[in-house]
């Protein structure tokens, strides 16, 4: 019989713990990085100070999950990618089926969550609603119950595993409810346990999907956004809060609050807003020359082209490439998507001529909104909720592993401006 993902992780842990212990003992005094003053004032950008085995993001590679480039995972289900994040292995069919059945067993959302969401003002932002719903379930936390009961530290990953899977199992139904309530889409659509996680989410959203391609888009979306190492705002927030031995509900809610920022998860809605605004201001579906002139004018006046440039990458984000392939296959004639293609052909050259050759390429946010818009999900305030649903897979894997590895409290040292001036003078 195939092992469950929890069984697989259990067998891996002794080796992982011993490896980490040995590295720290043998090479504990080895200097791994140096910090420049500009990094201190630049938000710790690029400082190597975290361990994240679930994924890595290279300047010239983009997202790699457990050694596999993300473009090689675009045909996988989110459930498969979660297992890969957590154990380093893509599950066999039996393990996958068992995991999906386990999620179905956990899927019932406590009734008070609906009461909490219904009590929120109608104009509450969907991300506030999602964060609030996750936080409201904290009373269900197995981690807190077992910690209060004195569970040994090296066993705390097990209730963290339970909490994380409970959240994964329920978050799609919660997010779909938020969508339908926030935008007047009608009553909640009940889940269908015969469907995979993403297809079930697509069904509960109620988006028209006669040919099944919206469900395909949801599978792709939830895979592509699932993880992006641990230094980004939301993942880092999750790990900092969790390192204080806060449970998954506290940690994930905090992470979602970070994801809601316009420099992080909110960027996808800003990119679609940019595309629609450009079309409105030009007055019709623009030609290549009109797109070029519009963007050049933005750059000449010190503004930016939304979706271009990335905090880490120095190539076209491979997640952008995956969405671009989907669009070319399924929605090639969509007006917004055609503008995405035009921008991709035009903007990098403009940015290079402007002296932005280091980082002129599009990121994933430059395209994802146009695809959602095509299928009738025009409420771009909801796009970050989709991002959050996906990223909970990464939050879960990273947090379970952090507790499994007995990761310590995250507590960097801060310094004063006066200290910096003395160091520079010295």
Order of alpha helices (4+ residues) and beta strands (2+ residues): alpha-alpha-beta-beta-beta-alpha-alpha-alpha-alpha-alpha-alpha-alpha-alpha-alpha-alpha-alpha-alpha-alpha-alpha-alpha-alpha-alpha
